[in-house]
């Protein structure tokens, strides 16, 4: 594996222009080795374009890329021999079975790729359906077959573009378990997705992209951070809201949501309510979700524009 380099992907001021339109705008990206990394943003934010640039499928307008420590595009052949990828919806020969499709893909690789087919099918949960025609597969099954195809080269780095499309809740849970298993083997997995909630449950670190720019990146804990609000429930929430008006308390199901500036604020809120004679039934920190952080960040960008 890539033991000599902290990052499996490094980009500096990476930019892609289509005429006057800038699809990827001076992106500095660092993806740690041995992690699940989420590249997140709304549809049309430039996620797929960046992936295509990393894989050498579209040219770079300016900036630089290193994959597994190798410069692109000069090191493309060596680097991509150690990378597996799904870009957009995976395509297959519909009237061949899943297993036959993997044999077709393995024929373009080293002989060991054929030996890995059964293991790849088992890893993605398709062993029992492997001999059915792909035309009978659901979108979610085709996504999983795409991951199996990406595993044929025994990659150090997996780059998956919207891999959770078409998966039901049970399928998403299975997918998360599969991804964590791949990382436990020492691989790195990059998930490009607009499903912030699902990636939050899987990823170790993320970058959030909007309009071609990375607006924030770091570990999940760094980005969600300390609780920014607390949920308060009392014997008289209407009176409690009046007492906490200076904190900006607002009603929510089950009580009040109260913004806090620091860890001491919770104690101050509790003391204020108790001294006013109110019984406090609940005072619970509410950790920000990635979705809320994304909305906060993009709202500030819109206001600044």
GUKOLSE-623306 format. One record per residue (C-alpha): residue in three letters; x, y, z; residue number from 1. Coordinates in nm, 4 decimals, padded with zeros to 6 digits. Each point is the difference from the previous one (the first is absolute). Layout:
{type:ALA; px:X; py:Y; pz:Z; seq:NUM} $
...
// end
This chain:
{type:UNK; px:00.0000; py:00.0000; pz:00.0000; seq:1} $
{type:UNK; px:00.0944; py:00.3648; pz:-00.0135; seq:2} $
{type:UNK; px:00.2011; py:00.0063; pz:00.3212; seq:3} $
{type:UNK; px:00.2447; py:00.2687; pz:-00.1090; seq:4} $
{type:UNK; px:-00.2570; py:00.2723; pz:-00.0546; seq:5} $
{type:UNK; px:-00.2483; py:00.1473; pz:00.2475; seq:6} $
{type:UNK; px:-00.2408; py:00.0894; pz:-00.2810; seq:7} $
{type:UNK; px:-00.1189; py:-00.2185; pz:-00.2855; seq:8} $
{type:UNK; px:-00.1400; py:00.3005; pz:-00.1882; seq:9} $
{type:UNK; px:00.1488; py:00.3494; pz:-00.0004; seq:10} $
{type:UNK; px:-00.1147; py:00.2844; pz:-00.2213; seq:11} $
{type:UNK; px:00.1274; py:00.3564; pz:-00.0117; seq:12} $
{type:UNK; px:-00.2071; py:00.2808; pz:-00.1551; seq:13} $
{type:UNK; px:-00.1657; py:-00.2602; pz:-00.2237; seq:14} $
{type:UNK; px:-00.2206; py:00.1745; pz:-00.2557; seq:15} $
{type:UNK; px:-00.2187; py:-00.1071; pz:-00.2909; seq:16} $
{type:UNK; px:-00.1589; py:00.2461; pz:-00.2408; seq:17} $
{type:UNK; px:-00.2536; py:-00.0687; pz:-00.2725; seq:18} $
{type:UNK; px:00.0234; py:00.3196; pz:-00.2003; seq:19} $
{type:UNK; px:-00.1001; py:00.2812; pz:00.2346; seq:20} $
{type:UNK; px:-00.1508; py:-00.2370; pz:00.2574; seq:21} $
{type:UNK; px:00.2198; py:-00.1139; pz:00.2882; seq:22} $
{type:UNK; px:-00.1107; py:-00.3481; pz:00.1107; seq:23} $
{type:UNK; px:00.2832; py:-00.0628; pz:00.2487; seq:24} $
{type:UNK; px:00.1502; py:00.3110; pz:00.1562; seq:25} $
{type:UNK; px:00.3504; py:-00.0077; pz:00.1541; seq:26} $
{type:UNK; px:-00.0619; py:-00.3114; pz:00.2103; seq:27} $
{type:UNK; px:00.2580; py:-00.0952; pz:00.2635; seq:28} $
{type:UNK; px:-00.0963; py:-00.3517; pz:00.1073; seq:29} $
{type:UNK; px:00.1770; py:-00.2335; pz:00.2423; seq:30} $
{type:UNK; px:-00.1345; py:-00.3545; pz:00.0437; seq:31} $
{type:UNK; px:00.1600; py:-00.1969; pz:00.2870; seq:32} $
{type:UNK; px:00.1163; py:-00.3552; pz:-00.0639; seq:33} $
{type:UNK; px:-00.1960; py:-00.2812; pz:00.1627; seq:34} $
{type:UNK; px:-00.3230; py:00.1961; pz:00.0435; seq:35} $
{type:UNK; px:-00.3491; py:00.0433; pz:-00.1375; seq:36} $
{type:UNK; px:-00.0083; py:00.3481; pz:-00.1512; seq:37} $
{type:UNK; px:-00.3242; py:00.1673; pz:-00.1022; seq:38} $
{type:UNK; px:-00.0009; py:00.2552; pz:-00.2826; seq:39} $
{type:UNK; px:-00.3372; py:00.1627; pz:00.0547; seq:40} $
{type:UNK; px:-00.2177; py:00.2568; pz:-00.1671; seq:41} $
{type:UNK; px:-00.3207; py:00.0523; pz:-00.1949; seq:42} $
{type:UNK; px:-00.0485; py:-00.1332; pz:-00.3509; seq:43} $
{type:UNK; px:00.1793; py:00.2284; pz:-00.2438; seq:44} $
{type:UNK; px:00.2623; py:00.1094; pz:00.2543; seq:45} $
{type:UNK; px:00.2914; py:-00.1395; pz:-00.2061; seq:46} $
{type:UNK; px:00.0529; py:-00.3304; pz:00.1833; seq:47} $
{type:UNK; px:00.0007; py:-00.2278; pz:-00.3053; seq:48} $
{type:UNK; px:00.2178; py:00.2398; pz:-00.1981; seq:49} $
{type:UNK; px:00.2622; py:-00.0105; pz:00.2745; seq:50} $
{type:UNK; px:-00.0069; py:-00.3800; pz:00.0047; seq:51} $
{type:UNK; px:00.0447; py:-00.0100; pz:-00.3755; seq:52} $
{type:UNK; px:00.3015; py:00.2296; pz:00.0371; seq:53} $
{type:UNK; px:00.1521; py:-00.2225; pz:00.2698; seq:54} $
{type:UNK; px:-00.0359; py:-00.3023; pz:-00.2278; seq:55} $
{type:UNK; px:00.1363; py:00.1756; pz:-00.3062; seq:56} $
{type:UNK; px:-00.3363; py:-00.0249; pz:-00.1811; seq:57} $
{type:UNK; px:-00.0104; py:00.3731; pz:-00.0626; seq:58} $
{type:UNK; px:00.2830; py:00.2495; pz:-00.0332; seq:59} $
{type:UNK; px:00.1122; py:00.2403; pz:00.2723; seq:60} $
{type:UNK; px:-00.0265; py:00.3695; pz:-00.0811; seq:61} $
{type:UNK; px:00.2485; py:00.0946; pz:00.2733; seq:62} $
{type:UNK; px:00.1366; py:-00.1245; pz:00.3301; seq:63} $
{type:UNK; px:00.1532; py:-00.3347; pz:00.0914; seq:64} $
{type:UNK; px:-00.1026; py:-00.3500; pz:00.1148; seq:65} $
{type:UNK; px:00.1863; py:-00.2820; pz:00.1738; seq:66} $
{type:UNK; px:-00.1606; py:-00.3450; pz:00.0353; seq:67} $
{type:UNK; px:00.1684; py:-00.2495; pz:00.2356; seq:68} $
{type:UNK; px:00.3029; py:00.2267; pz:00.0004; seq:69} $
{type:UNK; px:00.0279; py:00.0041; pz:-00.3799; seq:70} $
{type:UNK; px:-00.0386; py:00.3162; pz:-00.2093; seq:71} $
{type:UNK; px:-00.2810; py:00.0108; pz:-00.2534; seq:72} $
{type:UNK; px:-00.0169; py:-00.0351; pz:-00.2934; seq:73} $
{type:UNK; px:00.3632; py:-00.1171; pz:-00.0332; seq:74} $
{type:UNK; px:-00.0450; py:-00.2774; pz:00.2588; seq:75} $
{type:UNK; px:-00.3523; py:-00.0890; pz:-00.1142; seq:76} $
{type:UNK; px:00.0671; py:-00.3575; pz:-00.1184; seq:77} $
{type:UNK; px:00.1744; py:-00.1061; pz:00.3212; seq:78} $
{type:UNK; px:-00.2404; py:00.1823; pz:00.2321; seq:79} $
{type:UNK; px:-00.3216; py:-00.1190; pz:-00.1618; seq:80} $
{type:UNK; px:00.1199; py:-00.3599; pz:00.0112; seq:81} $
{type:UNK; px:-00.0493; py:00.0336; pz:00.3765; seq:82} $
{type:UNK; px:-00.3376; py:00.1789; pz:-00.0185; seq:83} $
{type:UNK; px:-00.3546; py:-00.1322; pz:-00.0427; seq:84} $
{type:UNK; px:-00.2814; py:00.2364; pz:-00.0917; seq:85} $
{type:UNK; px:-00.3656; py:00.0476; pz:-00.0857; seq:86} $
{type:UNK; px:-00.0723; py:00.3208; pz:-00.1887; seq:87} $
{type:UNK; px:-00.3698; py:00.0836; pz:-00.0291; seq:88} $
{type:UNK; px:-00.2331; py:-00.2978; pz:-00.0473; seq:89} $
{type:UNK; px:00.2008; py:-00.3156; pz:-00.0822; seq:90} $
{type:UNK; px:-00.0684; py:-00.1494; pz:-00.3455; seq:91} $
{type:UNK; px:-00.0173; py:-00.3705; pz:-00.0791; seq:92} $
{type:UNK; px:-00.0928; py:-00.2414; pz:-00.2775; seq:93} $
{type:UNK; px:-00.3665; py:-00.0427; pz:00.0926; seq:94} $
{type:UNK; px:-00.0470; py:-00.3439; pz:-00.1537; seq:95} $
{type:UNK; px:00.3008; py:-00.1518; pz:00.1723; seq:96} $
{type:UNK; px:-00.0145; py:-00.1118; pz:00.3613; seq:97} $
{type:UNK; px:00.1706; py:00.1905; pz:00.2791; seq:98} $
{type:UNK; px:00.2730; py:-00.2635; pz:00.0143; seq:99} $
{type:UNK; px:00.0497; py:00.0075; pz:-00.3778; seq:100} $
{type:UNK; px:00.0318; py:00.3780; pz:00.0089; seq:101} $
{type:UNK; px:00.2752; py:-00.0302; pz:00.2580; seq:102} $
{type:UNK; px:00.1826; py:-00.2567; pz:-00.2156; seq:103} $
{type:UNK; px:-00.0129; py:00.2489; pz:-00.2899; seq:104} $
{type:UNK; px:00.1475; py:00.2696; pz:00.2259; seq:105} $
{type:UNK; px:00.2635; py:-00.2393; pz:00.1397; seq:106} $
{type:UNK; px:00.1189; py:-00.0853; pz:-00.3513; seq:107} $
{type:UNK; px:00.1457; py:00.3498; pz:-00.0288; seq:108} $
{type:UNK; px:00.1969; py:-00.0444; pz:00.3242; seq:109} $
{type:UNK; px:00.2677; py:-00.2306; pz:00.1382; seq:110} $
{type:UNK; px:-00.0845; py:-00.3744; pz:00.0198; seq:111} $
{type:UNK; px:-00.0577; py:00.0247; pz:00.3767; seq:112} $
{type:UNK; px:-00.3078; py:00.2153; pz:-00.0661; seq:113} $
{type:UNK; px:-00.1986; py:-00.3105; pz:-00.1048; seq:114} $
{type:UNK; px:00.0855; py:-00.1656; pz:00.3315; seq:115} $
{type:UNK; px:-00.1439; py:00.2972; pz:00.1888; seq:116} $
{type:UNK; px:-00.3460; py:-00.0149; pz:-00.1617; seq:117} $
{type:UNK; px:-00.1688; py:-00.2297; pz:00.2525; seq:118} $
{type:UNK; px:00.1421; py:00.1949; pz:00.2927; seq:119} $
{type:UNK; px:-00.1095; py:00.3323; pz:-00.1485; seq:120} $
{type:UNK; px:-00.3540; py:-00.1277; pz:-00.0564; seq:121} $
{type:UNK; px:-00.0157; py:-00.1279; pz:00.3574; seq:122} $
{type:UNK; px:00.1326; py:00.3297; pz:00.1371; seq:123} $
{type:UNK; px:-00.2842; py:00.1973; pz:-00.1619; seq:124} $
{type:UNK; px:-00.2704; py:-00.2547; pz:00.0815; seq:125} $
{type:UNK; px:-00.0687; py:-00.1209; pz:-00.3537; seq:126} $
{type:UNK; px:00.1160; py:-00.3625; pz:00.0162; seq:127} $
{type:UNK; px:-00.3540; py:-00.1392; pz:-00.0186; seq:128} $
{type:UNK; px:-00.0980; py:00.2249; pz:-00.2927; seq:129} $
{type:UNK; px:00.3311; py:-00.0135; pz:-00.1870; seq:130} $
{type:UNK; px:-00.1256; py:-00.2273; pz:-00.2778; seq:131} $
{type:UNK; px:-00.3101; py:00.2048; pz:-00.0805; seq:132} $
{type:UNK; px:00.0024; py:00.2404; pz:-00.2929; seq:133} $
{type:UNK; px:00.0826; py:00.3591; pz:00.0915; seq:134} $
{type:UNK; px:-00.3220; py:00.1055; pz:-00.1788; seq:135} $
{type:UNK; px:-00.1835; py:-00.1480; pz:00.3018; seq:136} $
{type:UNK; px:00.2081; py:00.1975; pz:00.2524; seq:137} $
{type:UNK; px:-00.1338; py:00.3008; pz:00.1883; seq:138} $
{type:UNK; px:00.1986; py:00.3249; pz:-00.0035; seq:139} $
{type:UNK; px:00.1307; py:-00.0833; pz:00.3464; seq:140} $
{type:UNK; px:00.1204; py:-00.3413; pz:-00.1174; seq:141} $
{type:UNK; px:00.1760; py:00.1588; pz:-00.2971; seq:142} $
{type:UNK; px:00.1687; py:00.2419; pz:00.2400; seq:143} $
{type:UNK; px:00.1254; py:-00.2931; pz:00.2071; seq:144} $
{type:UNK; px:00.1168; py:-00.1828; pz:-00.3122; seq:145} $
{type:UNK; px:00.1919; py:00.3164; pz:-00.0873; seq:146} $
{type:UNK; px:00.1793; py:-00.0173; pz:00.3340; seq:147} $
{type:UNK; px:00.0782; py:-00.3679; pz:-00.0650; seq:148} $
{type:UNK; px:00.1504; py:00.0925; pz:-00.3371; seq:149} $
{type:UNK; px:00.2086; py:00.2711; pz:00.1678; seq:150} $
{type:UNK; px:00.1383; py:-00.2599; pz:00.2433; seq:151} $
{type:UNK; px:00.1366; py:-00.2286; pz:-00.2731; seq:152} $
{type:UNK; px:00.3319; py:00.1835; pz:-00.0043; seq:153} $
{type:UNK; px:00.0415; py:-00.0290; pz:00.3795; seq:154} $
{type:UNK; px:00.0190; py:00.3816; pz:00.0226; seq:155} $
{type:UNK; px:00.1639; py:00.2063; pz:00.2726; seq:156} $
{type:UNK; px:-00.2379; py:00.2851; pz:-00.0791; seq:157} $
{type:UNK; px:-00.3699; py:-00.0292; pz:-00.0898; seq:158} $
{type:UNK; px:-00.1781; py:00.3054; pz:-00.1416; seq:159} $
{type:UNK; px:-00.3778; py:-00.0405; pz:-00.0092; seq:160} $
{type:UNK; px:-00.2254; py:00.2598; pz:-00.1607; seq:161} $
{type:UNK; px:-00.3525; py:00.0022; pz:00.1553; seq:162} $
{type:UNK; px:00.0233; py:-00.3715; pz:00.0919; seq:163} $
{type:UNK; px:-00.3074; py:00.0075; pz:00.2291; seq:164} $
{type:UNK; px:-00.2444; py:00.0935; pz:-00.2754; seq:165} $
{type:UNK; px:-00.2846; py:-00.2499; pz:-00.0167; seq:166} $
{type:UNK; px:00.0736; py:-00.1657; pz:00.3343; seq:167} $
{type:UNK; px:-00.2798; py:-00.0481; pz:00.2522; seq:168} $
{type:UNK; px:00.0747; py:00.0559; pz:00.3732; seq:169} $
{type:UNK; px:00.1060; py:-00.3616; pz:00.0511; seq:170} $
{type:UNK; px:00.2218; py:00.0198; pz:-00.3071; seq:171} $
{type:UNK; px:00.1617; py:00.3190; pz:00.1282; seq:172} $
{type:UNK; px:00.0789; py:-00.1665; pz:00.3311; seq:173} $
{type:UNK; px:00.1572; py:-00.2955; pz:-00.1821; seq:174} $
{type:UNK; px:00.1959; py:00.2419; pz:-00.2167; seq:175} $
{type:UNK; px:00.1364; py:00.1859; pz:00.3044; seq:176} $
{type:UNK; px:00.1098; py:-00.3322; pz:00.1539; seq:177} $
{type:UNK; px:00.1697; py:-00.0982; pz:-00.3262; seq:178} $
{type:UNK; px:00.1877; py:00.3324; pz:-00.0249; seq:179} $
{type:UNK; px:00.1250; py:-00.0211; pz:00.3575; seq:180} $
{type:UNK; px:00.1235; py:-00.3530; pz:-00.0760; seq:181} $
{type:UNK; px:00.1976; py:00.1248; pz:-00.2993; seq:182} $
{type:UNK; px:00.1652; py:00.2694; pz:00.2106; seq:183} $
{type:UNK; px:00.0802; py:-00.2558; pz:00.2725; seq:184} $
{type:UNK; px:00.2079; py:-00.1782; pz:-00.2663; seq:185} $
{type:UNK; px:00.2111; py:00.3146; pz:-00.0418; seq:186} $
{type:UNK; px:-00.1735; py:00.1499; pz:-00.3027; seq:187} $
{type:UNK; px:-00.1224; py:00.3571; pz:-00.0408; seq:188} $
{type:UNK; px:-00.3539; py:00.0621; pz:-00.1247; seq:189} $
{type:UNK; px:-00.1201; py:00.3311; pz:-00.1441; seq:190} $
{type:UNK; px:-00.3773; py:00.0465; pz:-00.0114; seq:191} $
{type:UNK; px:-00.1310; py:00.2802; pz:-00.2166; seq:192} $
{type:UNK; px:-00.3616; py:00.0625; pz:00.0938; seq:193} $
{type:UNK; px:-00.2808; py:00.2477; pz:00.0584; seq:194} $
{type:UNK; px:-00.1344; py:-00.2203; pz:00.2844; seq:195} $
{type:UNK; px:00.1599; py:00.1824; pz:00.2920; seq:196} $
{type:UNK; px:-00.1817; py:-00.1970; pz:00.2684; seq:197} $
{type:UNK; px:00.1084; py:-00.3379; pz:-00.1364; seq:198} $
{type:UNK; px:00.3627; py:00.0995; pz:-00.0519; seq:199} $
{type:UNK; px:00.0130; py:00.1466; pz:00.3515; seq:200} $
{type:UNK; px:-00.0722; py:-00.3508; pz:00.1323; seq:201} $
{type:UNK; px:00.2883; py:-00.1492; pz:-00.2017; seq:202} $
{type:UNK; px:00.2784; py:00.2532; pz:-00.0528; seq:203} $
{type:UNK; px:00.2992; py:00.0861; pz:00.2178; seq:204} $
{type:UNK; px:00.0618; py:00.3311; pz:-00.1756; seq:205} $
{type:UNK; px:-00.1773; py:00.2072; pz:-00.2627; seq:206} $
{type:UNK; px:00.0185; py:00.2973; pz:-00.2292; seq:207} $
{type:UNK; px:-00.3127; py:00.2001; pz:-00.0787; seq:208} $
{type:UNK; px:-00.0081; py:00.1533; pz:-00.3474; seq:209} $
{type:UNK; px:-00.2331; py:00.2649; pz:-00.1366; seq:210} $
{type:UNK; px:00.0154; py:00.1609; pz:-00.3449; seq:211} $
{type:UNK; px:00.3329; py:-00.1671; pz:-00.0729; seq:212} $
{type:UNK; px:00.1739; py:00.1198; pz:00.3174; seq:213} $
{type:UNK; px:00.0830; py:-00.1844; pz:00.3188; seq:214} $
{type:UNK; px:-00.1643; py:00.2023; pz:00.2733; seq:215} $
{type:UNK; px:00.1231; py:-00.2144; pz:00.2892; seq:216} $
{type:UNK; px:00.1908; py:-00.3241; pz:00.0553; seq:217} $
{type:UNK; px:00.1171; py:-00.2007; pz:00.2985; seq:218} $
{type:UNK; px:-00.0991; py:-00.2862; pz:00.2276; seq:219} $
{type:UNK; px:-00.3656; py:-00.0599; pz:00.0853; seq:220} $
{type:UNK; px:00.0683; py:00.0996; pz:00.3609; seq:221} $
{type:UNK; px:00.1730; py:00.3216; pz:-00.1061; seq:222} $
{type:UNK; px:-00.2812; py:00.1033; pz:-00.2306; seq:223} $
{type:UNK; px:-00.2935; py:-00.0864; pz:00.2203; seq:224} $
{type:UNK; px:00.1977; py:00.1065; pz:00.3043; seq:225} $
{type:UNK; px:-00.1285; py:00.0894; pz:00.3412; seq:226} $
{type:UNK; px:-00.3758; py:00.0242; pz:00.0424; seq:227} $
{type:UNK; px:-00.1172; py:00.3419; pz:-00.1180; seq:228} $
{type:UNK; px:-00.3435; py:-00.0322; pz:00.1588; seq:229} $
{type:UNK; px:-00.1734; py:-00.1702; pz:00.2908; seq:230} $
{type:UNK; px:-00.3532; py:-00.1354; pz:00.0235; seq:231} $
{type:UNK; px:-00.1752; py:00.1137; pz:00.3190; seq:232} $
{type:UNK; px:-00.3292; py:-00.1319; pz:00.1401; seq:233} $
{type:UNK; px:-00.1579; py:00.1401; pz:00.3154; seq:234} $
{type:UNK; px:-00.3260; py:-00.0033; pz:00.1925; seq:235} $
{type:UNK; px:-00.0980; py:00.3236; pz:-00.1810; seq:236} $
{type:UNK; px:00.1725; py:00.0391; pz:-00.3372; seq:237} $
{type:UNK; px:-00.1836; py:00.3217; pz:-00.0833; seq:238} $
{type:UNK; px:00.1370; py:00.1685; pz:00.3102; seq:239} $
{type:UNK; px:00.3411; py:-00.1581; pz:-00.0609; seq:240} $
{type:UNK; px:00.0073; py:00.1471; pz:-00.3511; seq:241} $
{type:UNK; px:-00.0642; py:00.3465; pz:00.1434; seq:242} $
{type:UNK; px:00.2811; py:-00.0478; pz:00.2524; seq:243} $
{type:UNK; px:00.2360; py:-00.1202; pz:-00.2746; seq:244} $
{type:UNK; px:-00.0954; py:00.2635; pz:-00.2572; seq:245} $
{type:UNK; px:00.3469; py:00.1490; pz:00.0265; seq:246} $
{type:UNK; px:00.1470; py:-00.3335; pz:-00.1096; seq:247} $
{type:UNK; px:-00.2254; py:-00.0185; pz:-00.3071; seq:248} $
{type:UNK; px:-00.2066; py:-00.2967; pz:00.1210; seq:249} $
{type:UNK; px:-00.2578; py:-00.1310; pz:-00.2481; seq:250} $
{type:UNK; px:-00.2719; py:-00.2639; pz:00.0452; seq:251} $
{type:UNK; px:00.0551; py:-00.3481; pz:-00.1475; seq:252} $
{type:UNK; px:-00.1663; py:-00.3363; pz:00.0498; seq:253} $
{type:UNK; px:00.0733; py:-00.1047; pz:00.3558; seq:254} $
{type:UNK; px:00.1089; py:00.3388; pz:00.1357; seq:255} $
{type:UNK; px:00.2227; py:00.2890; pz:-00.1048; seq:256} $
{type:UNK; px:00.3122; py:00.0203; pz:-00.2151; seq:257} $
{type:UNK; px:00.2503; py:00.2415; pz:00.1524; seq:258} $
{type:UNK; px:00.3238; py:00.1117; pz:-00.1735; seq:259} $
{type:UNK; px:00.3063; py:-00.0131; pz:00.2246; seq:260} $
{type:UNK; px:00.3263; py:00.1868; pz:-00.0451; seq:261} $
{type:UNK; px:00.2177; py:-00.2279; pz:00.2136; seq:262} $
{type:UNK; px:-00.0071; py:-00.2969; pz:00.2357; seq:263} $
{type:UNK; px:-00.0765; py:00.2243; pz:00.3020; seq:264} $
{type:UNK; px:-00.3276; py:00.1178; pz:-00.1532; seq:265} $
{type:UNK; px:-00.1866; py:-00.3214; pz:00.0828; seq:266} $
{type:UNK; px:00.0733; py:00.0412; pz:00.3712; seq:267} $
{type:UNK; px:-00.1059; py:00.3653; pz:-00.0123; seq:268} $
{type:UNK; px:-00.3280; py:-00.0900; pz:-00.1726; seq:269} $
{type:UNK; px:-00.0752; py:-00.2704; pz:00.2551; seq:270} $
{type:UNK; px:00.0781; py:00.2349; pz:00.2908; seq:271} $
{type:UNK; px:-00.2221; py:00.2749; pz:-00.1428; seq:272} $
{type:UNK; px:-00.2975; py:-00.2330; pz:-00.0367; seq:273} $
{type:UNK; px:00.0399; py:-00.1644; pz:00.3413; seq:274} $
{type:UNK; px:00.0393; py:00.3360; pz:00.1761; seq:275} $
{type:UNK; px:-00.3241; py:00.1088; pz:-00.1708; seq:276} $
{type:UNK; px:-00.1736; py:-00.2968; pz:00.1618; seq:277} $
{type:UNK; px:-00.0353; py:-00.2146; pz:-00.3140; seq:278} $
{type:UNK; px:00.0525; py:-00.3750; pz:00.0080; seq:279} $
{type:UNK; px:00.2411; py:-00.0964; pz:-00.2818; seq:280} $
{type:UNK; px:-00.0826; py:-00.3387; pz:-00.1499; seq:281} $
{type:UNK; px:00.2485; py:00.0057; pz:-00.2871; seq:282} $
{type:UNK; px:00.3147; py:00.1937; pz:-00.0870; seq:283} $
{type:UNK; px:00.1705; py:-00.1905; pz:-00.2789; seq:284} $
{type:UNK; px:00.2831; py:00.1117; pz:-00.2314; seq:285} $
{type:UNK; px:-00.1017; py:-00.0200; pz:-00.3654; seq:286} $
{type:UNK; px:00.2901; py:-00.0754; pz:-00.2281; seq:287} $
{type:UNK; px:-00.0154; py:00.1614; pz:-00.3414; seq:288} $
{type:UNK; px:-00.0529; py:-00.2364; pz:-00.2929; seq:289} $
{type:UNK; px:00.1971; py:00.0305; pz:-00.3204; seq:290} $
{type:UNK; px:-00.3195; py:00.1066; pz:-00.1742; seq:291} $
{type:UNK; px:-00.0491; py:00.2886; pz:00.2411; seq:292} $
{type:UNK; px:00.3677; py:00.1002; pz:-00.0280; seq:293} $
{type:UNK; px:-00.0278; py:-00.0066; pz:-00.3785; seq:294} $
{type:UNK; px:-00.3116; py:00.2166; pz:00.0056; seq:295} $
{type:UNK; px:00.1654; py:00.2446; pz:00.2400; seq:296} $
{type:UNK; px:00.3112; py:00.0253; pz:-00.2178; seq:297} $
{type:UNK; px:-00.1803; py:00.0355; pz:-00.3324; seq:298} $
{type:UNK; px:-00.2422; py:00.2547; pz:00.1477; seq:299} $
{type:UNK; px:00.2944; py:00.2159; pz:00.1069; seq:300} $
{type:UNK; px:00.1511; py:-00.0311; pz:-00.3470; seq:301} $
{type:UNK; px:-00.3277; py:00.1092; pz:-00.1609; seq:302} $
{type:UNK; px:-00.0239; py:00.2997; pz:00.2328; seq:303} $
{type:UNK; px:00.3575; py:00.1007; pz:-00.0801; seq:304} $
{type:UNK; px:-00.0531; py:-00.0296; pz:-00.3773; seq:305} $
// end
